[in-house]
């Protein structure tokens, strides 16, 4: 942008004594555009500027980018209704109605930021008319889409089709620290298992299958793959996430001697940005920094003299954001504070009266935040003059005053700043005084308020299963519920301490082979922990892919099979085989093989007889279930040689043949 000093000033009648701009009779044609606030520092000729802000008029189009359409879902499955809001500024609020009533986010219905509505575990009560509503929070204008009808069919089907991703993720670009949700919608008879790769530590998979990154970092950029799988098959989709680092000033430095001074701003940005310098009552210059072209430093050289002393400003800006920092050029120091005289009752450490740059005295680099609660970040700095200390999320979003408090100990020359935060991400503590500044980085990692002690539970078929979900001490959850197969399941028992829920116990009962899978314990719409239950069979299931192949003469049968699927008690000791004509096979084994051998040849088979073959695995617990296949009878090959002396009845004549000479054909 052009230097703000060249922008025409507003009519003084529009600016209040506090510096606010009040525009009566706003029209987009006359008033929309870029605005910046310019002020003069007290007792100085320095002009300071804010980052420019774009003023536009609130509006929302009458036409939705995409309206919902009629849909049919299978009972117990997933229904997906799509809606893309009309073009709007600012971004509109979006919600759904069902038969005229607003739809809330629960463990049954979930509206993603894109506007897509997921109905999990569809039932008959979900049938009806759905509409999408967009609301502009500034103009208060509301738009409603055309209604769409959702019908629910009976889930009785012979076989389940493989899952198909009907709502794949799209390529998306976001600013670092701003949350993003990548969709992965699957419609079908049964809810498939949805997994993502990669899966950053701070991300989580929502109940709808979408991937939520509440505070993405630049290192999270890349290609993400969504996989929907079930017993019937699998489907995948890919999309690229690009995380942009907005420009920010991470440090400043002042160097001078008797004749020369230089001010330096160190910049962090993922895209080219312009650096503007102001000071001494005028615009000082502009420099373009490219993150691919080397270190991101911008330096303003100055001849040292009384005219050059004062306050300077470094402002960095591009299409993704803006940041600025004020840098004093002052060769004098304030008088040192008087040290407190130590007494035996209140010992006070000795302090130095020499000026010093600020340094960190106490700082923690890692914090853990239980989702739904808050955590306090503490930063202590020491210096002379007494340093200022403040916290930001990222490099430029200052923590609001209502969530911070600061106190100073002049005797120690220390300042402490505490910030109360309620979301994860990267935070910076900034310290500064007239001699310099510094910053330190802290990472706040979020964890779910509910958890299982183990991610996977192995249970034997026929045994009783009890799952326990625990609540972290820092959380304030008042109720827990369980979800399996997309549906809320009963049978829980909550454990309490006073009025606080500490755990929930789910009695699943006697386990069968079809009761494995993912069980979720939820304390809120997006506050669900999961555990995977693997069911072990008592004995091995039937071997897979049993095949019988006959040799050309039909006298030998080659038997091939694969290992039994799934889990069972104890190691597999081997396989047993039995064979006989169909219907005559006895339960005892005629042959056994070691567990590594999955083939056998049966010899001496009558070519004109069919053969029924049974194969099963066995362990110390007993014989497993058998696989059965039948080899049909074959006709042996006829001899291919015929001698000239052999005659057929058509070749012999009564005059030529005698009883002793005649040879039967």
Long-range contacts (C-beta under 8 A, 24 or more apart in sequence): 1-34, 1-52, 1-274, 1-317, 3-276, 3-283, 3-286, 4-36, 4-38, 4-49, 4-52, 4-276, 4-283, 5-38, 5-47, 5-278, 5-282, 5-283, 7-34, 7-36, 9-38, 26-57, 28-56, 28-57, 31-55, 32-56, 32-57, 41-310, 41-311, 44-310, 44-311, 45-280, 45-281, 45-310, 46-278, 46-279, 46-280, 46-281, 46-310, 46-311, 46-312, 46-313, 47-278, 47-281, 47-282, 48-278, 48-311, 48-313, 48-326, 49-278, 49-313, 49-315, 49-324, 50-324, 51-315, 51-317, 51-322, 51-323, 51-324, 52-317, 52-322, 56-89, 57-89, 58-89, 58-90, 58-136, 58-138, 58-139, 59-88, 59-89, 59-136, 59-139, 59-141, 60-86, 60-87, 60-88, 60-89, 60-92, 60-134, 60-136, 60-139, 60-141, 60-143, 61-86, 61-87, 61-88, 61-143, 62-86, 62-143, 64-132, 64-134, 64-143, 64-145, 67-132, 67-145, 67-146, 67-148, 68-117, 68-130, 68-131, 68-132, 68-145, 68-146, 68-147, 68-148, 69-148, 70-148, 70-149, 70-150, 70-151, 71-148, 71-149, 71-150, 71-151, 72-150, 72-151, 72-152, 72-153, 73-119, 73-122, 73-126, 73-150, 73-151, 73-152, 73-153, 73-187, 74-122, 74-152, 74-153, 74-154, 74-155, 74-157, 74-188, 74-189, 75-122, 75-123, 75-124, 75-152, 75-153, 75-154, 75-155, 76-121, 76-122, 76-123, 76-155, 76-189, 76-190, 76-485, 76-486, 76-487, 77-121, 77-122, 77-155, 77-187, 77-188, 77-189, 77-190, 77-191, 77-486, 78-118, 78-119, 78-120, 78-121, 78-122, 78-185, 78-186, 78-187, 78-188, 78-191, 78-208, 78-486, 79-118, 79-119, 79-122, 79-126, 79-150, 79-187, 80-116, 80-117, 80-118, 80-119, 80-166, 80-167, 80-185, 80-187, 81-116, 81-117, 81-119, 81-130, 81-132, 81-148, 81-150, 82-115, 82-116, 82-167, 83-115, 83-116, 83-117, 83-132, 83-145, 84-114, 84-115, 85-115, 85-132, 85-134, 85-143, 86-134, 86-143, 88-134, 88-136, 90-136, 90-137, 90-138, 92-134, 92-135, 92-136, 92-137, 92-143, 93-134, 93-135, 93-137, 94-132, 94-133, 94-134, 94-135, 95-132, 95-133, 95-135, 96-130, 96-131, 96-132, 96-133, 97-130, 97-131, 97-133, 98-126, 98-128, 98-129, 98-130, 99-128, 99-129, 100-129, 103-130, 105-525, 106-525, 107-207, 107-481, 107-483, 107-488, 107-522, 107-525, 107-528, 108-488, 110-206, 110-207, 110-208, 110-525, 112-181, 112-183, 112-206, 112-208, 112-210, 113-181, 114-181, 114-183, 116-167, 116-183, 116-185, 118-185, 118-207, 118-208, 119-150, 120-191, 120-207, 120-208, 120-486, 120-487, 121-191, 121-485, 121-486, 121-487, 121-488, 122-152, 123-152, 124-152, 126-150, 126-152, 127-151, 127-152, 155-189, 157-189, 159-232, 160-188, 160-189, 160-190, 160-230, 160-231, 160-232, 161-188, 161-189, 161-232, 162-230, 162-232, 162-233, 162-234, 162-235, 163-188, 163-192, 163-228, 163-229, 163-230, 163-232, 163-233, 163-234, 163-235, 164-188, 164-228, 164-235, 165-226, 165-228, 165-235, 165-236, 165-237, 168-226, 168-237, 168-239, 169-211, 169-224, 169-226, 169-237, 169-238, 169-239, 170-239, 171-239, 171-240, 171-241, 171-242, 172-239, 172-240, 172-241, 172-242, 173-241, 173-242, 173-243, 173-244, 174-216, 174-241, 174-242, 174-243, 174-244, 175-243, 175-244, 175-245, 175-246, 175-320, 175-321, 176-216, 176-217, 176-218, 176-243, 176-244, 176-245, 176-246, 176-270, 176-394, 176-426, 177-215, 177-216, 177-217, 177-393, 177-394, 177-397, 177-425, 177-426, 178-215, 178-216, 179-212, 179-213, 179-214, 179-215, 179-216, 180-212, 180-213, 180-216, 180-241, 181-206, 181-210, 181-211, 181-212, 181-213, 182-210, 182-211, 182-213, 182-224, 182-226, 182-239, 182-241, 183-208, 183-209, 183-210, 184-209, 184-210, 184-211, 184-226, 184-228, 184-237, 185-209, 185-210, 186-228, 186-235, 188-230, 190-230, 190-485, 191-485, 191-486, 192-228, 192-229, 192-230, 193-228, 193-229, 193-230, 193-517, 193-518, 194-226, 194-227, 194-228, 194-229, 195-226, 195-227, 195-229, 196-224, 196-225, 196-226, 196-227, 197-224, 197-225, 197-227, 198-222, 198-224, 201-445, 202-424, 202-425, 202-445, 202-446, 204-448, 204-526, 206-526, 207-483, 207-486, 207-520, 207-526, 207-528, 212-526, 213-241, 214-423, 214-424, 214-425, 214-446, 215-423, 215-424, 215-425, 215-426, 216-241, 216-243, 217-243, 217-426, 218-243, 218-244, 218-245, 218-270, 219-243, 243-270, 244-270, 244-271, 244-320, 245-269, 245-270, 245-271, 245-320, 246-318, 246-320, 246-321, 246-322, 246-323, 246-394, 246-396, 247-271, 247-273, 247-316, 247-317, 247-318, 247-320, 247-321, 247-322, 247-323, 248-316, 248-321, 248-323, 248-394, 248-395, 248-396, 249-314, 249-316, 249-323, 249-324, 249-325, 249-395, 250-395, 250-428, 250-439, 251-437, 251-438, 251-439, 252-314, 252-325, 252-327, 252-437, 253-436, 254-327, 254-328, 254-329, 254-436, 256-304, 256-329, 256-331, 257-304, 258-304, 259-303, 259-304, 260-301, 260-302, 260-303, 260-304, 261-301, 261-302, 261-303, 261-304, 261-308, 261-329, 262-299, 262-300, 262-301, 262-302, 263-299, 263-300, 263-302, 263-312, 263-314, 263-327, 263-329, 264-297, 264-298, 264-299, 264-300, 265-297, 265-298, 265-299, 265-314, 265-316, 265-325, 265-327, 266-296, 266-297, 267-296, 267-297, 267-298, 267-316, 268-296, 268-395, 269-296, 269-316, 269-318, 269-320, 270-320, 271-318, 271-319, 271-320, 272-318, 273-316, 273-317, 273-318, 274-316, 274-317, 274-318, 275-314, 275-315, 275-316, 276-314, 276-315, 276-316, 276-317, 277-312, 277-313, 277-314, 277-315, 278-312, 278-313, 278-315, 279-310, 279-311, 279-312, 279-313, 279-329, 280-307, 280-308, 280-310, 280-312, 284-312, 289-316, 302-329, 321-396, 323-395, 323-396, 328-434, 330-434, 333-385, 333-434, 333-435, 334-385, 334-434, 336-384, 337-384, 337-386, 337-410, 337-411, 337-413, 339-411, 340-411, 348-411, 348-412, 349-411, 349-412, 351-384, 351-411, 351-412, 351-413, 352-384, 352-413, 353-384, 354-384, 355-384, 355-385, 355-434, 355-435, 356-382, 356-383, 356-384, 356-435, 357-383, 357-433, 357-435, 357-436, 357-438, 358-382, 358-383, 358-387, 358-431, 358-432, 358-433, 358-435, 358-436, 358-437, 358-438, 359-383, 359-431, 359-438, 360-429, 360-431, 360-438, 360-440, 361-414, 363-429, 363-440, 363-442, 364-442, 365-440, 365-441, 365-442, 365-443, 366-442, 366-443, 366-445, 367-442, 367-443, 367-444, 367-445, 368-444, 368-445, 368-446, 368-447, 369-421, 369-422, 369-423, 369-424, 369-444, 369-445, 369-446, 369-447, 370-446, 370-447, 370-448, 370-449, 370-472, 370-474, 370-475, 371-446, 371-447, 371-448, 371-449, 371-475, 371-527, 372-449, 372-475, 372-476, 372-477, 372-523, 372-524, 372-527, 373-422, 373-449, 373-474, 373-475, 373-476, 374-420, 374-421, 374-422, 375-420, 375-421, 375-444, 376-418, 376-419, 376-420, 377-418, 377-419, 377-420, 377-421, 377-427, 377-429, 377-442, 377-444, 378-416, 378-417, 378-418, 379-416, 379-417, 379-418, 379-429, 379-431, 379-440, 380-414, 380-415, 380-416, 381-414, 381-415, 381-429, 381-431, 382-412, 382-413, 382-414, 382-415, 383-413, 383-431, 383-433, 383-435, 384-413, 384-433, 385-433, 385-434, 385-435, 386-410, 386-413, 386-414, 386-415, 386-433, 387-415, 387-431, 387-432, 387-433, 388-415, 388-431, 388-432, 388-433, 389-415, 389-416, 389-417, 389-429, 389-430, 389-431, 390-417, 390-429, 390-430, 391-417, 391-419, 391-427, 391-428, 391-429, 391-430, 392-427, 392-428, 392-430, 393-421, 393-425, 393-426, 393-427, 394-425, 394-426, 394-427, 394-428, 395-428, 399-427, 447-472, 448-527, 448-528, 448-529, 449-474, 449-475, 449-477, 449-523, 449-524, 449-527, 450-475, 450-477, 450-480, 450-521, 450-522, 450-523, 450-527, 450-528, 450-529, 451-529, 452-521, 452-529, 452-530, 452-531, 454-531, 455-531, 455-532, 456-531, 456-532, 456-533, 456-534, 457-531, 457-532, 457-533, 457-534, 458-534, 458-536, 458-567, 459-511, 459-533, 459-534, 459-535, 459-536, 460-511, 460-535, 460-536, 460-537, 460-538, 460-569, 461-511, 461-512, 461-513, 461-535, 461-536, 461-537, 461-538, 462-510, 462-511, 462-512, 462-538, 463-510, 463-511, 464-507, 464-508, 464-509, 464-510, 464-511, 465-507, 465-508, 465-509, 465-511, 465-515, 465-533, 466-505, 466-506, 466-507, 466-508, 467-505, 467-506, 467-508, 467-519, 467-521, 467-531, 467-533, 468-503, 468-504, 468-505, 468-506, 469-503, 469-504, 469-505, 469-506, 469-521, 469-529, 469-531, 470-502, 470-503, 471-500, 471-501, 471-502, 471-503, 471-504, 471-523, 475-523, 476-500, 477-501, 477-523, 477-524, 477-527, 479-523, 480-504, 480-521, 480-522, 480-523, 481-521, 481-522, 482-506, 482-519, 482-520, 482-521, 482-522, 483-519, 483-520, 483-522, 483-528, 484-517, 484-518, 484-519, 484-520, 485-517, 508-533, 511-535, 513-537, 513-566, 534-567, 535-566, 535-567, 536-566, 536-567, 536-568, 536-569, 537-566, 537-567, 537-568, 537-569, 537-624, 538-568, 538-569, 538-621, 538-622, 539-568, 539-569, 539-617, 539-618, 539-619, 539-621, 539-622, 539-623, 539-624, 539-625, 540-564, 540-568, 540-572, 540-616, 540-617, 540-618, 540-619, 540-624, 540-625, 541-565, 541-566, 541-568, 541-624, 541-625, 542-616, 542-624, 542-625, 542-626, 542-627, 543-575, 543-598, 543-615, 543-616, 543-617, 543-627, 544-627, 546-613, 546-615, 546-627, 546-628, 546-629, 547-629, 548-611, 548-613, 548-629, 548-630, 548-631, 550-605, 550-631, 550-634, 552-637, 553-607, 553-636, 553-637, 554-605, 554-607, 554-608, 554-633, 554-634, 554-635, 554-636, 555-603, 555-604, 555-605, 555-606, 555-607, 556-601, 556-602, 556-603, 556-605, 557-601, 557-602, 557-605, 557-611, 557-613, 557-631, 558-599, 558-600, 558-601, 559-599, 559-600, 559-601, 559-602, 559-613, 559-615, 560-598, 560-599, 561-598, 561-599, 561-615, 561-627, 562-598, 563-598, 563-617, 564-617, 564-624, 568-619, 568-621, 568-624, 569-619, 569-621, 570-619, 570-620, 570-621, 571-595, 571-619, 572-617, 572-618, 572-619, 573-617, 573-618, 573-619, 573-620, 574-617, 574-618, 575-615, 575-616, 575-617, 575-618, 576-615, 576-616, 576-617, 576-618, 576-623, 577-613, 577-614, 577-615, 578-613, 578-614, 579-611, 579-612, 579-613, 579-614, 580-611, 580-612, 581-609, 581-610, 581-611, 581-612, 582-610, 582-611, 582-612, 582-630, 583-612, 584-612, 585-612, 585-614, 606-633, 607-633, 607-634, 607-635, 607-636, 608-633, 608-634, 608-635, 608-636, 609-633
